[in-house]
């Protein structure tokens, strides 16, 4: 919180965005590719991710010490196929912290685990999101391992959707996407 500028240390700093290069290296993208927010310098304090407009692309909110929060909407034009899953525990605790989802498609297995304490001074949205690229599949099967150890297979889960899976039901319920989201609807 103390201004260290007089001591020669940076006080306000530019935000940074790193791209994962095929799981091998992270490279910082220049501000000119990212938008005006990344050209500024801030006293950032908290960051959390969630898909506020339900379009399948993860967005970020950043809070600052001395200026209003910044909502950074992901406008990547070629996001590809995706699936976002919210888990609701019944025998497990309600947020299903510790649950794991395995998604197999086209000879690959992707997995995500629901964790707590995953934002910086904030909590990320409690969803597990899978990016599936340009797959031609319309539906997938998920294997959910709940914190209690119970394993459920959920088949025929549609892609390009937000879904909810409630422990013990072995089915996914689709939620509205950006086409029907009230904050993005032009009507």
C-alpha positions as CSV (number, residue, x, y, z in Angstrom):
1,X,0.0,0.0,0.0
2,X,3.0,2.3,0.6
3,X,4.2,4.3,-2.4
4,X,7.7,3.1,-3.1
5,X,8.2,5.3,-6.1
6,X,10.6,7.6,-4.2
7,X,12.9,4.6,-3.5
8,X,13.2,3.8,-7.2
9,X,10.7,0.9,-7.1
10,X,7.7,0.7,-9.4
11,X,4.5,1.6,-7.6
12,X,1.9,1.5,-10.4
13,X,2.5,-1.3,-12.8
14,X,1.2,-2.4,-16.1
15,X,-1.1,-5.4,-16.2
16,X,0.3,-8.5,-17.9
17,X,-1.3,-11.2,-20.0
18,X,0.6,-14.4,-20.8
19,X,-0.3,-17.0,-23.6
20,X,0.5,-20.7,-23.0
21,X,2.6,-21.9,-26.0
22,X,1.5,-25.5,-26.4
23,X,2.0,-26.3,-22.8
24,X,5.7,-25.6,-22.9
25,X,6.3,-21.9,-22.3
26,X,4.4,-18.7,-21.4
27,X,4.9,-15.6,-23.5
28,X,3.7,-12.2,-22.5
29,X,1.5,-10.6,-25.2
30,X,2.1,-6.9,-25.9
31,X,-0.5,-4.3,-24.8
32,X,-1.1,-3.3,-28.4
33,X,-2.7,-6.7,-29.0
34,X,-4.8,-6.7,-25.9
35,X,-6.7,-3.4,-25.6
36,X,-6.4,0.0,-23.8
37,X,-6.6,-1.4,-20.3
38,X,-3.2,-3.1,-20.8
39,X,-1.6,0.1,-21.9
40,X,-2.2,1.7,-18.4
41,X,-0.5,1.3,-15.1
42,X,-2.5,0.5,-12.0
43,X,-2.4,-0.5,-8.3
44,X,-4.1,-3.8,-9.0
45,X,-5.3,-5.8,-5.9
46,X,-7.6,-8.7,-6.8
47,X,-8.4,-10.7,-9.9
48,X,-11.1,-13.3,-10.6
49,X,-12.3,-15.1,-13.6
50,X,-15.8,-15.9,-14.8
51,X,-17.9,-16.0,-17.9
52,X,-20.1,-13.0,-17.1
53,X,-21.9,-12.9,-20.5
54,X,-22.1,-16.7,-20.9
55,X,-20.5,-16.9,-24.3
56,X,-18.0,-19.7,-23.4
57,X,-15.0,-17.4,-23.2
58,X,-13.5,-16.7,-19.7
59,X,-13.6,-13.1,-18.7
60,X,-11.7,-11.4,-15.9
61,X,-12.4,-8.7,-13.3
62,X,-9.6,-6.8,-11.7
63,X,-9.9,-4.5,-8.7
64,X,-7.6,-1.7,-7.9
65,X,-6.5,0.2,-4.8
66,X,-7.5,3.7,-6.1
67,X,-9.7,3.4,-9.2
68,X,-12.8,1.4,-10.1
69,X,-12.7,-2.2,-11.0
70,X,-12.0,-3.2,-14.6
71,X,-14.2,-5.8,-16.3
72,X,-12.2,-7.4,-19.1
73,X,-14.5,-9.1,-21.6
74,X,-12.8,-11.8,-23.6
75,X,-13.6,-11.0,-27.3
76,X,-11.4,-13.7,-28.9
77,X,-12.9,-14.2,-32.3
78,X,-12.0,-17.9,-32.7
79,X,-12.8,-19.4,-29.4
80,X,-13.7,-22.9,-30.8
81,X,-16.0,-25.5,-29.2
82,X,-16.4,-25.4,-25.4
83,X,-18.2,-26.8,-22.4
84,X,-18.7,-25.2,-19.0
85,X,-19.8,-27.3,-16.1
86,X,-21.2,-26.3,-12.6
87,X,-21.3,-29.1,-10.1
88,X,-23.7,-29.2,-7.2
89,X,-23.0,-31.7,-4.4
90,X,-25.7,-33.5,-2.5
91,X,-23.8,-36.1,-0.5
92,X,-20.6,-34.0,-1.0
93,X,-20.6,-30.5,0.2
94,X,-22.7,-28.2,-2.0
95,X,-19.9,-26.5,-3.9
96,X,-18.3,-29.9,-4.7
97,X,-14.8,-28.6,-4.0
98,X,-12.3,-31.3,-4.9
99,X,-14.5,-32.9,-7.6
100,X,-12.9,-34.0,-10.8
101,X,-14.3,-34.2,-14.3
102,X,-12.7,-36.3,-17.1
103,X,-13.8,-35.5,-20.6
104,X,-12.7,-37.9,-23.4
105,X,-12.9,-36.8,-27.0
106,X,-11.1,-37.7,-30.2
107,X,-8.6,-39.9,-28.4
108,X,-7.7,-37.3,-25.8
109,X,-8.7,-37.0,-22.2
110,X,-9.0,-33.6,-20.6
111,X,-9.6,-33.2,-16.9
112,X,-10.4,-30.4,-14.5
113,X,-10.6,-30.3,-10.8
114,X,-12.7,-27.9,-8.8
115,X,-10.6,-26.0,-6.3
116,X,-11.1,-23.3,-3.7
117,X,-8.7,-20.4,-3.2
118,X,-8.0,-20.1,-6.9
119,X,-8.3,-16.4,-7.5
120,X,-5.9,-13.7,-6.2
121,X,-7.6,-12.0,-3.2
122,X,-10.9,-13.2,-4.8
123,X,-12.7,-16.4,-5.8
124,X,-13.1,-17.5,-9.4
125,X,-16.5,-18.6,-10.7
126,X,-17.1,-22.2,-9.5
127,X,-17.3,-23.7,-13.0
128,X,-15.0,-26.1,-14.9
129,X,-14.5,-25.0,-18.5
130,X,-13.1,-27.1,-21.3
131,X,-11.8,-25.7,-24.5
132,X,-12.2,-28.3,-27.3
133,X,-10.9,-26.5,-30.3
134,X,-12.5,-27.3,-33.7
135,X,-13.9,-30.7,-32.8
136,X,-16.8,-31.9,-35.0
137,X,-18.5,-33.6,-32.0
138,X,-21.8,-32.1,-30.8
139,X,-22.0,-34.1,-27.5
140,X,-19.5,-35.7,-25.1
141,X,-19.5,-38.1,-22.1
142,X,-18.1,-36.9,-18.8
143,X,-17.0,-38.9,-15.8
144,X,-17.4,-37.0,-12.6
145,X,-15.6,-38.1,-9.5
146,X,-17.3,-36.4,-6.5
147,X,-15.4,-35.5,-3.3
148,X,-17.1,-38.5,-1.6
149,X,-15.5,-40.8,-4.1
150,X,-18.7,-41.5,-6.0
151,X,-18.1,-41.8,-9.7
152,X,-20.8,-40.9,-12.2
153,X,-20.8,-41.1,-16.0
154,X,-22.9,-38.4,-17.7
155,X,-23.5,-39.0,-21.4
156,X,-24.8,-37.0,-24.3
157,X,-23.7,-33.7,-22.8
158,X,-24.1,-31.0,-25.5
159,X,-21.2,-28.7,-26.4
160,X,-21.1,-24.9,-26.5
161,X,-23.2,-24.8,-23.4
162,X,-23.1,-24.1,-19.7
163,X,-24.5,-27.1,-17.8
164,X,-25.2,-28.1,-14.2
165,X,-24.7,-31.6,-12.9
166,X,-26.3,-32.4,-9.6
167,X,-24.6,-35.3,-7.7
168,X,-26.7,-38.5,-7.9
169,X,-28.6,-37.6,-11.0
170,X,-26.0,-38.6,-13.7
171,X,-27.4,-36.0,-16.1
172,X,-26.5,-32.5,-17.3
173,X,-29.0,-29.7,-17.4
174,X,-28.3,-26.9,-20.0
175,X,-28.4,-23.3,-18.9
176,X,-28.9,-20.2,-21.1
177,X,-26.0,-19.1,-23.2
178,X,-25.1,-15.6,-24.5
179,X,-27.9,-15.7,-27.1
180,X,-30.5,-15.6,-24.2
181,X,-28.5,-13.8,-21.5
182,X,-30.3,-10.6,-20.5
183,X,-27.1,-8.5,-20.3
184,X,-26.1,-9.3,-23.8
185,X,-29.5,-9.3,-25.4
186,X,-30.1,-6.3,-27.7
187,X,-33.9,-6.5,-27.5
